[in-house]
Amino acid sequence: MTHLSVEMLAADAAEPITTAGHAQLGIAVLAGIAVIVLLITKFKLHAFLSLIIGSLVLGAVAGAPLDKTIASFQAGLGTTVAGTGVLIALGAVLGRLLADSGGADRIVDTILAKAGRGAMPWAMVLIAGIVGLPIFFEVGIVLLVPVVLLVARRGNFSLMRIGIPALAGLSVMHGLIPPHPGPLAAIDAVGANLGVTLVLGVVVAVPTAIVAGPLFSRYAARWVDIRPPENLVPERTTDDLEKRPGFGVTVATVLLPVVMMLAKALVDIVVDDPEHPVQRLFDVIGSPLIALLTAVLVGMFTLGRAAGFTRGRIAATVEKSLGPIAGVLLIVGAGGGFKQTLVDAGVGQMILDLSKGWHISALLLAWLIAVTIRLATGSATVATISAAGLVAPLAAEMSTPHTALLVLAIGSGSLFFSHVNDAGFWLVKEYFGMNVGQTLKTWSVMETLISVVGIVCVLLLSLVL
């Protein structure tokens, strides 16, 4: 297991923007995070603006010149948007093509048609896992809620028996698997290998989704035994399409970028020579930008054209996909700016200095930091980016697999106990017609299970890698 040790060195060798001592830096970090939490929770200020103000407060309390603090924030914002912004945009386009073409519904209908009554919760977690791979959590909920409600009604299931597996599959994908914004930002912050993180993320995600989904849904259905309300069953938006893409080609399109990135990771392990022509070729093929761009271009034909879309409608679908992610991009970018302000202020080195001799797992420390920020802000993305910025120096002496596990530890922590300060909490509550207490006993407990099982799997993997 990776532990903090005296030999660990800081990842960033740049000159700090302040010469503040550890006590002052510690107060600055607490002040910056407290301001962000207060602005988001108390004053309902957008996370983008809150992160900017929190970064400025951090720099000011640390004693850094304002111009250097601003420069650090801008540099972090620019680097983060350049590294992850394009990938988030491409993922959004692919997700919109999947939804609007009826491809997502095709996956749902095909799996449900082959699943028996006993296998229905397992079918729902599988559907959510596949559909949720390229789609943001909120979009995934909107897509799957009609299916969940209809299946629960037609099969006379408790709503939680069907809904919890679907929510678990979506949430696990959102927190652990790139190209979702949180994992991408954490990978960028700690310098992890995307392909290795993807492989290990799947290894962690499968048992986590099973425990928090089909298995936990048995208990959730007893605690909150509700039936789907009549007025909450919406119509599926693609039911009026004359044709939809086939199941096989839809799944192949969704998995194409994953296969390309995994191929690169495999070639890196087998060839292990950066100058070898084969490895250089797969470095290009398996780069996240090329993999997602290829999937989008292929999806325009396999999804868009297969649904009978004209070129104009495909163009409109692409354009429609980009507007809703503006807020996500700004939050991720501002989170990168906050992270860089932390790094440049010397907070990473402070954590290294203070943690010498603690003998606590770096992975567990990263998880605990993410849990704390998640509980305070309610945002998984803010928790992921902030925690990644704080613990990035711990990755300096880590192996490639352990750096990937650091990302997954942060991602697991970022999902811990969603409650009333999380927009996702209210989204689930309203869609499933529950009260606050019922939502806490089902959705909130499920999120906590995902977080705890996730970190347990990460720590177990760290023992053998």
C-alpha positions as CSV (number, residue, x, y, z in Angstrom):
1,M,0.0,0.0,0.0
2,T,1.3,3.5,-0.8
3,H,2.0,5.5,2.4
4,L,3.2,9.0,2.9
5,S,7.0,8.9,3.6
6,V,9.9,11.2,4.2
7,E,11.2,10.4,0.7
8,M,8.2,11.8,-1.1
9,L,9.0,15.0,-3.1
10,A,6.7,17.8,-4.3
11,A,5.4,17.3,-7.9
12,D,5.6,21.0,-8.7
13,A,9.1,22.6,-8.6
14,A,7.9,26.1,-9.4
15,E,8.7,29.0,-7.1
16,P,5.8,29.5,-4.7
17,I,4.0,32.8,-4.9
18,T,4.3,33.3,-1.2
19,T,6.8,32.6,1.6
20,A,4.1,32.1,4.2
21,G,4.7,29.5,6.9
22,H,2.7,26.3,7.4
23,A,0.3,27.8,10.0
24,Q,-0.5,30.8,7.7
25,L,-0.9,28.5,4.7
26,G,-3.2,26.2,6.6
27,I,-5.4,29.1,7.7
28,A,-5.4,30.3,4.0
29,V,-6.6,26.9,2.8
30,L,-9.3,26.7,5.4
31,A,-10.4,30.3,4.6
32,G,-10.5,29.7,0.9
33,I,-12.5,26.5,1.2
34,A,-14.8,28.0,3.8
35,V,-15.5,30.9,1.5
36,I,-16.4,28.6,-1.4
37,V,-18.6,26.5,0.8
38,L,-20.4,29.5,2.3
39,L,-21.0,31.1,-1.1
40,I,-22.3,28.0,-2.6
41,T,-24.5,26.8,0.3
42,K,-25.6,30.0,2.1
43,F,-25.7,32.6,-0.7
44,K,-26.5,30.1,-3.5
45,L,-23.7,31.7,-5.7
46,H,-22.7,29.7,-8.8
47,A,-19.7,27.4,-8.2
48,F,-17.8,29.2,-11.0
49,L,-17.9,32.5,-9.2
50,S,-17.4,30.9,-5.8
51,L,-14.2,29.2,-6.9
52,I,-12.8,32.5,-8.3
53,I,-13.5,34.4,-5.0
54,G,-12.2,31.5,-2.9
55,S,-9.0,31.4,-4.9
56,L,-8.5,35.2,-4.3
57,V,-9.2,34.8,-0.6
58,L,-6.7,31.9,-0.4
59,G,-4.0,34.0,-2.0
60,A,-4.8,37.0,0.1
61,V,-4.7,35.2,3.4
62,A,-1.5,33.4,2.4
63,G,0.1,36.8,1.8
64,A,0.6,36.4,-1.9
65,P,0.6,39.5,-4.1
66,L,-2.8,39.9,-5.8
67,D,-1.3,40.0,-9.3
68,K,0.5,36.7,-8.7
69,T,-2.6,35.1,-7.3
70,I,-4.6,36.2,-10.4
71,A,-1.9,34.9,-12.7
72,S,-1.9,31.5,-10.9
73,F,-5.6,31.2,-11.2
74,Q,-5.7,32.1,-14.9
75,A,-2.9,29.7,-15.7
76,G,-4.7,26.9,-13.9
77,L,-8.0,27.7,-15.6
78,G,-6.4,27.8,-19.0
79,T,-4.5,24.6,-18.6
80,T,-7.5,22.7,-17.2
81,V,-9.9,23.9,-20.0
82,A,-7.2,23.1,-22.6
83,G,-6.6,19.6,-21.1
84,T,-10.2,18.6,-20.3
85,G,-12.6,21.1,-21.8
86,V,-12.4,19.8,-25.4
87,L,-12.9,16.2,-24.1
88,I,-15.9,17.2,-22.0
89,A,-17.4,18.9,-25.1
90,L,-16.8,15.9,-27.3
91,G,-18.3,13.6,-24.7
92,A,-21.4,15.9,-24.6
93,V,-21.8,15.7,-28.4
94,L,-21.5,11.9,-28.4
95,G,-24.0,11.7,-25.5
96,R,-26.5,14.0,-27.3
97,L,-26.2,11.9,-30.5
98,L,-26.9,8.8,-28.5
99,A,-30.0,10.3,-26.8
100,D,-31.6,12.1,-29.8
101,S,-31.1,9.3,-32.3
102,G,-32.9,6.8,-30.1
103,G,-29.7,4.8,-29.6
104,A,-30.0,5.0,-25.8
105,D,-33.6,3.7,-26.1
106,R,-32.5,0.9,-28.4
107,I,-30.0,-0.3,-25.7
108,V,-32.6,0.0,-23.0
109,D,-35.3,-1.8,-25.0
110,T,-33.0,-4.6,-26.2
111,I,-31.7,-5.5,-22.7
112,L,-35.1,-5.3,-21.1
113,A,-36.6,-7.5,-23.7
114,K,-34.0,-10.2,-22.8
115,A,-34.2,-9.8,-19.0
116,G,-36.5,-11.9,-16.9
117,R,-38.3,-10.5,-13.8
118,G,-35.6,-11.7,-11.4
119,A,-32.8,-10.2,-13.6
120,M,-34.5,-6.8,-14.0
121,P,-32.5,-4.9,-11.3
122,W,-29.3,-6.3,-12.9
123,A,-30.5,-5.3,-16.3
124,M,-31.1,-1.7,-15.1
125,V,-27.5,-1.4,-13.7
126,L,-26.1,-2.7,-16.9
127,I,-28.2,-0.3,-19.0
128,A,-27.2,2.6,-16.8
129,G,-23.5,1.6,-17.1
130,I,-23.6,1.5,-20.9
131,V,-25.7,4.6,-21.4
132,G,-23.9,6.5,-18.6
133,L,-20.5,6.0,-20.1
134,P,-20.6,9.0,-22.5
135,I,-23.5,10.9,-20.9
136,F,-23.5,13.3,-18.0
137,F,-25.3,12.2,-14.8
138,E,-28.2,14.6,-15.1
139,V,-28.8,13.7,-18.8
140,G,-28.6,10.0,-17.9
141,I,-31.3,10.5,-15.2
142,V,-33.6,12.3,-17.7
143,L,-33.1,9.5,-20.2
144,L,-33.7,6.6,-17.8
145,V,-36.4,7.9,-15.5
146,P,-39.2,7.1,-18.0
147,V,-37.8,3.6,-18.4
148,V,-37.5,3.1,-14.6
149,L,-41.0,4.3,-14.0
150,L,-42.6,2.2,-16.8
151,V,-40.7,-1.0,-15.9
152,A,-41.7,-0.6,-12.2
153,R,-45.3,-0.1,-13.1
154,R,-45.7,-2.8,-15.7
155,G,-43.7,-5.3,-13.6
156,N,-45.4,-4.3,-10.4
157,F,-42.0,-3.6,-8.8
158,S,-41.2,-1.3,-5.9
159,L,-39.8,1.8,-7.5
160,M,-36.6,1.5,-5.5
161,R,-36.0,-2.0,-6.7
162,I,-35.6,-0.7,-10.2
163,G,-34.6,2.9,-9.6
164,I,-31.6,2.3,-7.3
165,P,-29.7,0.1,-9.7
166,A,-30.1,2.6,-12.5
167,L,-29.0,5.5,-10.3
168,A,-26.0,3.5,-9.0
169,G,-24.8,2.7,-12.5
170,L,-25.0,6.3,-13.5
171,S,-23.4,7.6,-10.4
172,V,-20.5,5.2,-10.5
173,M,-19.8,6.2,-14.1
174,H,-20.0,9.9,-13.2
175,G,-17.5,9.6,-10.3
176,L,-15.0,7.1,-11.5
177,I,-14.8,6.7,-15.3
178,P,-13.5,9.2,-17.8
179,P,-14.5,11.0,-20.0
180,H,-16.7,12.4,-17.2
181,P,-15.5,15.9,-16.0
182,G,-14.4,14.9,-12.5
183,P,-12.2,12.0,-13.3
184,L,-10.7,13.9,-16.3
185,A,-9.9,16.9,-14.1
186,A,-8.3,14.6,-11.4
187,I,-6.3,12.7,-14.0
188,D,-4.9,16.0,-15.3
189,A,-4.2,17.4,-11.8
190,V,-2.2,14.4,-10.6
191,G,-0.6,13.4,-13.9
192,A,-2.3,10.0,-14.1
193,N,-2.3,7.8,-17.2
194,L,-5.8,7.9,-18.6
195,G,-5.8,4.4,-20.0
196,V,-4.6,2.8,-16.8
197,T,-7.1,4.9,-14.8
198,L,-9.9,3.7,-17.2
199,V,-8.9,0.0,-16.7
200,L,-8.7,0.2,-13.0
201,G,-11.8,2.4,-12.9
202,V,-13.8,-0.4,-14.5
203,V,-12.3,-2.9,-12.1
204,V,-13.5,-0.7,-9.2
205,A,-16.8,0.3,-10.8
206,V,-18.2,-3.2,-11.4
207,P,-18.3,-4.5,-7.8
208,T,-19.2,-1.0,-6.5
209,A,-22.2,-0.7,-8.8
210,I,-23.3,-4.2,-8.0
211,V,-23.2,-3.7,-4.2
212,A,-24.8,-0.2,-4.3
213,G,-27.3,-1.1,-7.1
214,P,-29.0,-4.5,-7.3
215,L,-27.9,-5.7,-3.8
216,F,-28.7,-2.6,-1.9
217,S,-32.0,-2.1,-3.8
218,R,-33.4,-5.1,-1.9
219,Y,-33.2,-3.2,1.3
220,A,-34.0,0.2,-0.2
221,A,-37.3,-1.3,-1.5
222,R,-38.2,-2.4,2.1
223,W,-37.3,0.9,3.7
224,V,-39.1,3.0,1.1
225,D,-41.8,0.9,-0.6
226,I,-43.3,3.3,-3.1
227,R,-45.0,2.8,-6.5
228,P,-44.5,5.0,-9.5
229,P,-46.9,7.9,-9.4
230,E,-49.2,8.2,-12.4
231,N,-48.4,11.8,-13.1
232,L,-44.6,11.3,-13.2
233,V,-44.4,8.9,-16.1
234,P,-43.2,11.1,-19.0
235,E,-43.2,10.2,-22.6
236,R,-39.9,9.2,-24.2
237,T,-38.7,11.9,-26.7
238,T,-37.6,9.4,-29.3
239,D,-40.8,7.3,-29.5
240,D,-41.9,9.4,-32.6
241,L,-38.8,8.5,-34.6
242,E,-39.5,6.3,-37.7
243,K,-36.3,4.4,-37.2
244,R,-33.5,4.0,-34.7
245,P,-29.9,2.6,-34.9
246,G,-29.4,-1.0,-34.2
247,F,-28.3,-2.4,-30.8
248,G,-24.9,-3.7,-31.9
249,V,-23.8,-0.7,-33.8
250,T,-25.0,1.6,-30.9
251,V,-23.0,-0.3,-28.3
252,A,-20.0,-0.4,-30.6
253,T,-20.1,3.4,-31.1
254,V,-20.4,4.0,-27.3
255,L,-17.5,1.7,-26.5
256,L,-15.3,2.8,-29.4
257,P,-13.3,5.5,-27.5
258,V,-12.9,3.1,-24.5
259,V,-11.5,0.4,-26.8
260,M,-9.1,2.9,-28.4
261,M,-7.8,4.2,-25.1
262,L,-7.5,0.7,-23.6
263,A,-5.6,-0.4,-26.7
264,K,-3.1,2.4,-26.1
265,A,-2.7,1.3,-22.5
266,L,-2.1,-2.3,-23.5
267,V,0.5,-1.4,-26.2
268,D,2.3,0.8,-23.6
269,I,2.6,-2.2,-21.3
270,V,3.5,-4.8,-24.0
271,V,5.9,-2.7,-26.2
272,D,7.2,-0.3,-23.5
273,D,9.4,1.7,-25.9
274,P,8.2,5.3,-26.5
275,E,10.2,5.4,-29.8
276,H,8.8,2.2,-31.2
277,P,6.6,2.9,-34.3
278,V,3.7,0.8,-33.0
279,Q,3.7,2.5,-29.6
280,R,3.9,6.0,-31.3
281,L,1.0,5.1,-33.5
282,F,-1.2,3.9,-30.6
283,D,-0.2,7.0,-28.6
284,V,-2.0,9.0,-31.3
285,I,-4.9,6.5,-31.8
286,G,-5.5,6.1,-28.1
287,S,-5.2,9.7,-27.0
288,P,-8.5,10.9,-25.4
289,L,-8.9,13.7,-28.0
290,I,-8.5,11.4,-31.0
291,A,-10.6,8.6,-29.4
292,L,-13.5,10.8,-28.6
293,L,-13.3,12.8,-31.8
294,T,-13.4,9.5,-33.8
295,A,-16.4,8.3,-31.8
296,V,-18.3,11.5,-32.5
297,L,-17.5,11.4,-36.2
298,V,-18.5,7.7,-36.4
299,G,-21.6,8.4,-34.3
300,M,-22.8,11.0,-36.8
301,F,-23.2,8.1,-39.3
302,T,-24.0,5.1,-37.0
303,L,-26.4,7.0,-34.8
304,G,-27.5,10.2,-36.6
305,R,-27.8,8.9,-40.2
306,A,-29.1,5.6,-39.0
307,A,-32.0,7.5,-37.3
308,G,-32.7,9.3,-40.6
309,F,-31.2,12.6,-39.5
310,T,-30.3,15.0,-42.3
311,R,-27.0,16.8,-42.2
312,G,-28.8,19.9,-40.9
313,R,-30.4,18.0,-38.0
314,I,-27.0,16.4,-37.1
315,A,-25.5,19.9,-37.0
316,A,-28.3,21.1,-34.9
317,T,-27.9,18.2,-32.5
318,V,-24.2,18.9,-32.1
319,E,-24.9,22.6,-31.5
320,K,-27.7,21.7,-29.0
321,S,-25.3,19.5,-27.1
322,L,-22.7,22.3,-26.3
323,G,-25.0,24.9,-24.7
324,P,-25.8,22.9,-21.5
325,I,-22.2,22.1,-20.7
326,A,-21.1,25.7,-20.5
327,G,-21.6,25.8,-16.8
328,V,-19.7,22.5,-16.3
329,L,-16.8,23.8,-18.3
330,L,-16.6,27.0,-16.3
331,I,-16.8,25.1,-13.0
332,V,-14.1,22.6,-14.1
333,G,-11.9,25.5,-15.4
334,A,-12.3,27.5,-12.2
335,G,-11.6,24.4,-10.2
336,G,-8.4,24.1,-12.1
337,G,-7.6,27.7,-11.3
338,F,-8.2,27.0,-7.6
339,K,-6.0,24.0,-7.8
340,Q,-3.2,25.9,-9.3
341,T,-3.5,28.6,-6.7
342,L,-3.2,25.9,-4.0
343,V,-0.1,24.5,-5.7
344,D,1.6,27.9,-6.3
345,A,1.0,29.0,-2.8
346,G,3.0,26.0,-1.6
347,V,0.1,24.1,0.0
348,G,1.1,20.8,-1.6
349,Q,4.6,21.0,-0.1
350,M,3.0,22.0,3.2
351,I,0.9,18.8,3.2
352,L,4.0,16.7,2.4
353,D,6.0,18.3,5.2
354,L,3.2,17.9,7.8
355,S,2.4,14.3,6.8
356,K,5.9,12.9,7.2
357,G,5.8,10.0,9.5
358,W,2.0,9.8,9.7
359,H,2.0,6.3,8.1
360,I,-1.5,6.9,6.7
361,S,-2.3,5.7,3.2
362,A,-2.1,8.5,0.7
363,L,-5.1,7.0,-1.0
364,L,-7.2,7.1,2.2
365,L,-6.0,10.7,2.9
366,A,-7.2,11.8,-0.6
367,W,-10.5,10.1,-0.1
368,L,-11.1,11.8,3.3
369,I,-10.3,15.2,1.8
370,A,-12.7,14.6,-1.1
371,V,-15.4,13.4,1.4
372,T,-15.0,16.6,3.5
373,I,-15.3,18.9,0.5
374,R,-18.2,16.9,-0.9
375,L,-20.2,17.1,2.4
376,A,-19.6,20.8,2.6
377,T,-20.2,21.9,-1.0
378,G,-22.6,19.2,-2.3
379,S,-20.7,19.1,-5.6
380,A,-18.8,16.0,-6.7
381,T,-16.9,18.0,-9.4
382,V,-15.8,20.7,-6.9
383,A,-14.8,18.0,-4.4
384,T,-12.8,16.1,-7.0
385,I,-10.9,19.1,-8.4
386,S,-10.2,20.7,-5.0
387,A,-9.0,17.4,-3.5
388,A,-6.9,16.6,-6.5
389,G,-5.2,20.0,-6.2
390,L,-4.4,19.4,-2.5
391,V,-3.0,15.9,-2.9
392,A,-1.3,16.2,-6.4
393,P,2.2,16.3,-4.9
394,L,1.7,12.9,-3.2
395,A,1.7,11.4,-6.7
396,A,5.3,12.5,-7.4
397,E,6.8,9.2,-6.2
398,M,3.9,6.9,-7.0
399,S,3.9,4.3,-9.7
400,T,1.6,4.6,-12.7
401,P,-1.0,2.2,-11.2
402,H,-1.0,3.9,-7.8
403,T,-1.4,7.3,-9.4
404,A,-4.5,6.0,-11.2
405,L,-5.7,4.6,-7.9
406,L,-5.2,8.1,-6.4
407,V,-7.7,9.5,-8.9
408,L,-10.2,6.7,-8.1
409,A,-9.8,7.3,-4.4
410,I,-10.6,11.0,-5.0
411,G,-13.6,10.1,-7.2
412,S,-15.0,7.7,-4.6
413,G,-14.7,10.3,-1.9
414,S,-16.5,12.9,-4.1
415,L,-19.7,10.8,-4.1
416,F,-20.0,10.4,-0.3
417,F,-23.5,11.0,1.2
418,S,-25.3,13.3,-1.2
419,H,-27.7,15.5,0.8
420,V,-29.7,18.7,0.7
421,N,-26.9,20.9,-0.7
422,D,-26.5,18.7,-3.8
423,A,-28.6,19.4,-6.9
424,G,-28.6,15.7,-7.7
425,F,-30.4,15.0,-4.4
426,W,-33.4,17.2,-5.4
427,L,-33.4,15.9,-8.9
428,V,-33.8,12.3,-7.7
429,K,-36.3,13.4,-5.1
430,E,-38.6,15.1,-7.6
431,Y,-38.3,12.5,-10.4
432,F,-39.2,9.6,-8.0
433,G,-41.8,11.5,-6.1
434,M,-40.2,11.0,-2.7
435,N,-40.0,13.2,0.4
436,V,-36.7,14.3,1.9
437,G,-36.6,11.5,4.5
438,Q,-37.2,8.9,1.8
439,T,-34.5,10.4,-0.4
440,L,-32.0,10.3,2.4
441,K,-32.8,6.6,3.2
442,T,-32.4,5.5,-0.4
443,W,-30.4,7.9,-2.7
444,S,-28.1,9.3,0.1
445,V,-27.3,5.9,1.5
446,M,-26.7,4.5,-2.0
447,E,-24.2,7.3,-2.7
448,T,-22.4,6.6,0.6
449,L,-22.2,2.9,-0.3
450,I,-20.6,3.7,-3.6
451,S,-18.0,5.9,-1.9
452,V,-17.2,3.4,0.8
453,V,-17.1,0.3,-1.5
454,G,-15.1,2.3,-4.0
455,I,-12.3,3.2,-1.5
456,V,-12.2,-0.3,-0.1
457,C,-11.7,-1.7,-3.7
458,V,-9.0,0.9,-4.3
459,L,-7.2,0.0,-1.1
460,L,-7.4,-3.7,-1.9
461,L,-6.0,-3.1,-5.4
462,S,-3.1,-1.0,-3.9
463,L,-2.0,-4.1,-2.0
464,V,-1.5,-6.2,-5.2
465,L,-0.3,-3.5,-7.7
